[in-house]
Amino acid sequence: MPPTIRSRRSHRLLAAAAGLATVGALAAAIPASAHQDKATPSHHQGSGRYQDVQLLSFNDLHGNLEPPTGSSGRVTELQADGTTKTVDAGGVEYLATHLRNARQGNKYSITAAAGDMVGASPLISGLFHDEPTIEALNGLDLDVTSVGNHEFDEGAKELARLQKGGCHPTDGCSGGQKFTGADFPYLAANVTDEKSGKPILKPYWVWKKNGVKVGFIGVTLEGTPNIVSAEGVKGLKFGDEVETINKYARELQRQGVKSIVALIHEGGSPASTAYNYDCDSPGAGDGISGPIVDIAKNVTPAVDALITGHTHQAYACTIPDPAGRPRMVTSASSFGRLYTDTTLTYDRWTGDIARTAVKSANHVVTRDVAKAADMTTLITKWKTLSAPVASRPIGYIAGDIGNTGTESQAGDLIADAQLAYAKSVDPEADLALMNPGGIRAGFTYTASGGEGDGVVTYGEAYTVQPFANTVNLVDLTGAQVITALQQQVSGANEASPKILQISKGLTYTLDLTKTGAARVVADSVKLGGTAIDPAATYRVAMNSFLAGGGDGFAELGKGGNVRVGGDDLAALGTYLTANSSAASPYPVPAADRITVLK
């Protein structure tokens, strides 16, 4: 990797979120009529007591300026006959057109987001510290967003720069122009400085027009430090989502703001993968599970709607508030594939939302509309700047190498690459472990540009592994290795297992008919066909995120004799270059190292 590119990537830190390996999974929007009580006030665009306020929202864009490819660029749609079909979706050129069309005829319109606008981004944005994405969001007329865990990939100082502007302290001004920052406020109500106790950014923001006032409170998940590299959240404290929202809801009420929306970077999982599934059927909230359910049930009734994210899924459900009243909770998938259109009926007499008149539905960002010319210009600019780096070939593959499944083909490849790098700096290295959330896409055989089928470019590899971790080596006992494997399916990871991808030679059995740590059959863990010795010491390679105990793998954070190595993407590139050619492409891995019993 050229030194200039290495320095750019050296600031990117891993913040892989739980359960996002299956990023193609989508779920549910409900018919708009499902949430409108016929006994409630009729909707009005004009003057009078009631005023409709349009709230357009999305989440988890992750810098996907160009249309995402593969399953990441499709949504599942339920048909009238009960069958499903997939629809190509996403790309800011199309998102801009859809949002602008949706705003037509709506004088009172707000656009909000629920975090992870940046981070884990494709090369066109990530190479430039996500300045291109902030520019795009400005062009989309985003009014406000909460922070997400990925907003901390490069630390609080870098987040402040994205908000306020200024050239990068190391890489300078991208494209030779000063970066002006976000035109919209980032809200971080539950992220405080450890020393001062004050929020690092604004906790809330109030939208005002012709006497109509709507307050927005923004929070990220309290568990952000568990899924972000320690350096990214150093000196920060992350508070309870419910307590924080309730605190600032009271403050907004004291200021006379009674219509309140919470932007929460935490979410749930609906029961269906179809975006237009009715997740209020058979009963209110029955179609969705996960952390957002408990949050929604405890956030003060003063909050009128919850815009959520993080799980990369789609839903528009009602969940009862603490007073037992239905309240809208929405999420719009990820990567700009959907947007949510919510109508909030504002009562000018009370200054509050007529809650029973709220309606909401998700809409597909289809690619059958005209592209927004300003977004095309923006993409062309940054693609031209990134092209010399993105188009450089680094290897060849014999077929698609996917990133799905308990053990993925891409996981095998990356773990092997990290072990090869580890052995190059320490011949005593024994094995490598890779977190699944750090593998953001698979390797596609079909050419994405003019490089030819089977050619892996730097840009494509960056899309797969964009976090700029280092490959670290640590000493672990055999007992610790087994404990780490057990932590995949127990403790914090029991409800949503995170199966580590493992290097060649390491094998074991995962028995999913059992529960907790017992799912890992301890005496099946072998290295090179020999049982792991609990008392022996093994030299283990892993990225810096795992070496810090990330993703609930506390045992991996206890390694001794730590050696901080080089860039993980550079390790992958070196491995592919050394082990593939046009005449002899890298074979598709068998993904047969973990035996799964169901």
N, C-alpha and C positions, 0 to 999 in steps of 0.2 A: 504494500500500500504506500503511495507517495506520502512523504512527510506532511505536506500541507493538508491532505485529507485526513491523515491520522490525527493531526492536531484538532481538526474540526470535530472528529468523532470522539476525541478524548473527554469531551464534556458531557457526553450522553450517558445517562445512568439508567439501569433497568428498573422498570416499575411494572412488571407483568402481573396482570390481575387474575384472580382465581376464576377458573372455569371458562376462559376465553379461547381455549384451543379450538373449540367448535364455533368459530366466529360466524359461520354461515347460518347457524340456527336462528330462526326468527319466530316471533309470535305476534300477537294478537291485537287487532283493533276491533272496536265494536261499532255497529251501525250508529250513526249520529243520533238517530231517533231513540235509541235505547236509553238515553240518559236525559230525556226531556219529559218532564211531567206535564201532561196536558192541562193540569189545573194551575200551572204556574204562569207568571206573566208572559205575554207574547213578546217576541224579540223585536227590538227597534233599532234602526240605524239613525233615526232623527232625534229631535229634541223631545222632551217629556221626562217622565219619571225614570224610565228604564233606558239604558244605553248599552247596546252590545259592544263588547270589547273583544277583538280577535286576538288570540294568543297563538302564534306559530312557534313551534319548538322542535329542537332536535338535540342529539347528544352523541358523544363518542365518535366524532368525525375523524380523529387521529390523522389529520393532515392528508386525507385522501382527496386531493384536488382533481386528479384524473379519475375516470370511471374505474372502480375496483374490478379486478378480474376474478374468474372462477366463482366459487360459491360465495366469496366475499362481495360479489357484485350482482347477486340475485336475491329475490325474495320469493317466498312460497305463498301462493294465493289459493284460497279455498273456493271451489266452484259450486254453483247451485246444485249440481247433482252429487255433491259429496266428494268428488275427486279434487286433486290439486294440480296446479301447474306452476312453473317458475317464471318469473319476470325479471329481465335485466334491469338493474337500477343503480343509481348513484352517479357521482361526478358533479363538481360544483358548477360547471357550465349549465347543467340541467337543473340542479338544485336552485340556482339563482332564478331561472325562468319560472320554475314552479312556485317559488315564494313570491315573486313579483306578480304572477298571475293571481295567486291566492289573495293578495292584498287589494286587488282591484275592487273598488266599490266599498272598501272597509276603511273609513276615515280614522277609526280608532283601532289601530293594529300595532301589536308589540311582537318582536321576535326575540326569543330567549333560548338559552341552551343549558345543558346540565353537565358540563365538564368533559374532560378529555378531548378538547378541540385539537390539541397538539400532543405530540409524544407517540412513540412507536409508529412514526410516520414514514411513508415512502420517501425515497431518496430525493425527489424533486423538492420536498419541503424539509425533510430531516437534515439534509446536507447543509442547509442554511439556517439551522437552529429554529426552524418553523416560522421564520419571518414571512415566507410566502403564504402560509395558512392564515396568519393574522391579517395580511393584506386582503386575502379572499374574504374573510369574515367581515372586514370593514366594508367590502364591496357588496356583501350580502345584506348589509344594513342590520347586522346583529345588534340588539339593544343592550343585552346583558347576558352573562353566563356565570355559573358557579365554577369553581376550580374542581378538577378531578385529581385522581392520584397521579396521572401522567403529566399534569402541569408541574409536578415536582421532579421530573426526570433529571433536570439540570440544576435543581436547587432553587431556593427562594429568591436569590439575587437575580437569576436568569428569568424567573417568572415576573419579577418586578420590572425587568427590562422589556419583556414582552408587553407589559401594561403601559409603561411610560415611554418607551422608545430609547434610541441610542444604539450605537454600533457595538458589536460583540467585543468584550474586553480582550479576547485572544485573536479572533479571526477578523476583526475589523468590520468594515461596512460591506455587506454583501452586494455585489454588482456595482460597487463604487458609490452607492447612494446611502444617505443616512436613513436608518429605520425609524419611523415615526411612532410606532407602537399601536396599541389597540384603541379604536375609537369608542369602544364599549367598556364598561367596568367588569372586571373579574371580581366575584364575590367570594370571600373566604371567612365566613363568620366563625367557624369552629377551628380555624388554624391560627394559633397565637404564638407570639414570641415567648420562649421559655422565661426570659429574664423580665420582660415588661408586662407580660400577660395580655398584651393588646393584640387584636387581629392584625395580621401582616398586610391585609388588603381590606377594602371596604366590606363590612358584614352585610349590608343591605343597600338597596337603591330604590327610589320611588319614581315611577313613570307618571307624568302629569299631562293632561290635555283638557282644556275647557272645563275645569272643575272636577274632572274624573282623576282619581288617584289610585294607583295600584302599586303596592310595595312588593319587592322581591328580596328574599333572604336566600343566600347561597351557602351550601356546605358540601364538603366531600365526606366520604366514609371515614368513620373514626379509626378504622383499621388501616389507614393509608401507610403508616410506618412499617406494617408487616409485609407490604407488597412493593415497597420502594427501597432502593438502595439507601443505606444509612446516611451516606453523604448528602443525598438529596433532601433529607428532612432534618438535618443536623440543626439543633437549636430551636426546633419547632415542637409545639404540642398540639395534638389533635383531639378536640373535645367530642363529647357525646352529641350525636346529630339531633336527637329529640330535645334535650335540655337547651341546646344552643338555639334551635329554631323557636322554641317557646319563649326564651329570654328576649329575643329580638322582635318577636311578634308583639310582646307586651310593650316594648319600646316604640314600635311603629304605632300601636294603638294610642299611646300617650301623645304622639305627634298628630293624632287625628287621622291616621291611615288605617282604615278598617278592612279594605280589600287587600288580601295578602296571598302571594304565591311562593311556595318553597321550591327552590332549585336544588335537588339532592343528587349528588353523584353516588348513588347506591340504588340497587334495584332488586328485581325478582325474576321468577321464571314462570311463564304461563304454561298451561297444559297442552298447548298446540304449537306446531311450527308454522301455522298459517297466519299471516299478519292480520287477516280479516276475521279470525276466530272471535267469537263473542265470549270474552273471558269473564263476563258476569253471569254466564249460564253454567250450572243451574241456579246458583244463588250468588248474592253479592260477595265478590272476592274469592269465590270458590275456585276460580280458574287460575289463580296465581299463588305462588309460594315464594319463600325467600325472605331476606332481611327487610325488604321494604314493607312487608305486611305488618310486622310489629312496629316499625317506625310510624307507618300511617295510622295505626290504631292508637298511638300515643301522642302524636303531634296535636297541639291545641286546636280546638274547633275554630279558633280565630283565623286559621289558615284555610283558604278556600280551595286550593288545588295543589297537587304535588307533581312537579315535572322531574322525572328521575332518569337514571342511566346506569352505567357501569357493567351491567350484565349483557349488553349488546343484544338485547331482545326487545320485542315490541308488544305493547299492550296499552289499552285504554280502559281501565277497570274502575269500578267504584269499590272503595273499602271504607267501612264505617269509621268515623272519627270517635274520640272518647265519649261524645254525647250520643253516639249511635246513629248519627246522620250520615248518609252516603256522601263520599267525597271522591272526586276524580283523581286518579293516579295514572300517569302516562309515561311511556318511554317509546322512542322512535328508532329502535334497532341500533345501527351503527354505520359508519363510513358514508353517511349522507344518502342512504338508500331510501329512507322514509322521512317525512316530516309530519308532525301532529298539528292539527287545526282544532283549537279549543275555543268555544264561545263562552265568555264570562259575561253574564248579564248584570250590569252595574245599576244599583238602585241609588239614584241621586238624592232621595230623601234620607236614606240611612248612611250612605257612603260605603255600603257593603255590597257583596255579591249575593244575588238571589240564588243561593246554592242549588236549589232544586231545578233551576233553569239551565245549569251548566251542561253543555254537550261537547263531545270530543270524539275524534276519529283520526286514525293514521292514514296517510296517503303515500302512494309509491312515487318516488322520484324517477319516473319513466324517462327513457331516452328517445321518445318519439316526439319531443317538442324541440323548438329551435334552441340552439346553444346561445347562451348569453355572451355577446361579443366581448364585453369587458373581461369576463373570466377566461375566454379563449386567449385574449392578449396577455393576461397575467400568466397563464400556464405556459404559453409560448416563450415568454421572457425567461422564466425560471428553468424551463426544460432546456433552453439553449445554453444557459449558464452551467447546467449540470451534465450536459451531454458528454463532454470529454471524459468525465469520470464514469458516468452511468453505462456507457456503451463498451467499456473495456472488457474483453472476454477474460474470464478467470478459470474456465473449465468446460467440460462437456459431459452430458448425461445421456444414458441410453433410453430413458423414458421418463414419464412424470414421477416425481419423488414427493409424495404427499405428506401432509402434516396432521392427518387425522388418525384416530384410533388410539387404543390404550398405549401401544408402542407404535410410533410412526416411522415411516421410511426416512423422512427428513431428520427425525430425532436420532436415528442410528447414524446417519451421515455426520451430523454435527458433533455427536458424542465421539465418534471415531476421529474426527478432525481435531477435537480438543485433546484427545489422548495422544495423537501424533505430535501435536505441538508440545505437549507436556514432556514427552519422551525426548524431544529435541533439546530441551533445556535441562532436563533431569532424567537420565536413563532409568532411574529407579521408579518412575511413574508406573502405576499399576492399572488404573481404571479412570473413567471419566463419567460425570453425571451432568445432565442438562435438564433445566426446568422446562416443561412443555409450554408454559405461557410465554416463554421467550422466543418461541418459534412462530412467527406471525403469519406465515404463508408456506406453501409448498413450492418446489421447483417445477416449473412447467416446461415440458419438452418443446412444444410449439413455439416458434420464434415470436417474440413480442414486438420486434422491429426488424431491422435489416441484418441482424446478426446470424440468422440461419437456425434451423431446428436443432435442438440439442445443445446449443451454445448457452452457457451460463454467464451472464454479464455481471459486472460489479453491482449495477443497479438492481438486478433481480435478486442477487444475494443479499443486498441491503434490505430489500423488502422482506426477506425471510428472517433476517437477524439484525434488527436496526438499533440495538440498545447501547452499543459501544461499551460493553463490559470488558474487563480484562479476564484472561484465563489464569486462575490462581491454582496453586498446588498447596495441599495441606496434608498433614499426617493424621490419619484416623485409625483407631483400632478396628478389628473385624466386628467387634460388638457394636461399635458406633456406626459402622456401615449398615449393619442389620437394623439398628434402631432408626437410622435415617430412612431406610426403605419402609419401615413400619409407619413412620410419620407421614408417608404418602396417603395413608388410608385411616389414620387415627387422629385423635386430638382435633386441632383446628381444621384438618383436612378430611375428617371422617364423613361429613355430610356431602362434601364435594371433593372427591379424591384428586390429587395431583400426582400423576404417575411420572416419575423421573425417567428420562430417556438415558439409556446406558450404552457404554462402549462395548465393542466386540470382546468376547471372552467372559463377560459377566452374565450369568444366567440365574433365574429363579422362577418360582411358581407363585402366582397371585390367585388365591382362592376366594372368589367373590361370593361364594355361598356362605362364607363366615363373616364375622363383624370385626370392626376395629383392627388393631394390630395383628390379630390372628389371621387376617387375610394374606399376609406375607408368610409363606411357609419357611420358617427360619432355617431349617436344615437343608432346604433346597438351594440356598444362595451359594453359588459356586463361582470361582474365577479360574478360567482355563480348565474346567472340569473338576477342580479340586474344591472341596468345601471351604468356605471362608473360615479362618481360624479366629475366634473371638478375641484371643489374647495377642494375636500378631498385629503388627503395624503395617498399614497400607498407605501408599502415596496416591492421593486422589486429586484429580483435576476437576475443576468446576468453574463456572463464571463467578465474578465478584459478587453478584447478587446472592447466589446460593451460599457462597463462602461467608456472607454476612448473616446467614440464618434466614434469608428471605423465603416467602411462601410457606411459612410454618415449619421449615426444616431447621429447628433450633440446634439439632445435633451437628449439622454441618457447620454451624457457626462456632463450634468448639474445637475445630481442628488446630493442631499445633504445627510448628515449623513452617509458617506461612511464607510462600513465595508469590509475590504479585507479578504476573506475567504480562504478555502483550495483548493487544486488541483481539477480541474473539472473532470478528469478521475477517481480520487479516489471517488468523489461523485457519479459518474455513477456506479462504482463497488460496493460501499456500498449499493446503491439502488437496484441493480439487486440481490445481495446476499440476501438482506432482503426480497425481494418480489418475489422470484422464488425458485424452487427446482426441482429435477428430477421428482418428482411426480406431482408437480404443476408448470409447466413452465410459464414464463411471456407471457401473451396473446399478439397477434399482435394488436397494437393500431388501432383504427378505423380511425384516421386522419379526424375527422369530426368537428373540432373546428372552422374552418374558412369556411364560406359559400361563395362559389365563383359564381358570376353571370357573364356569358359570352354573 
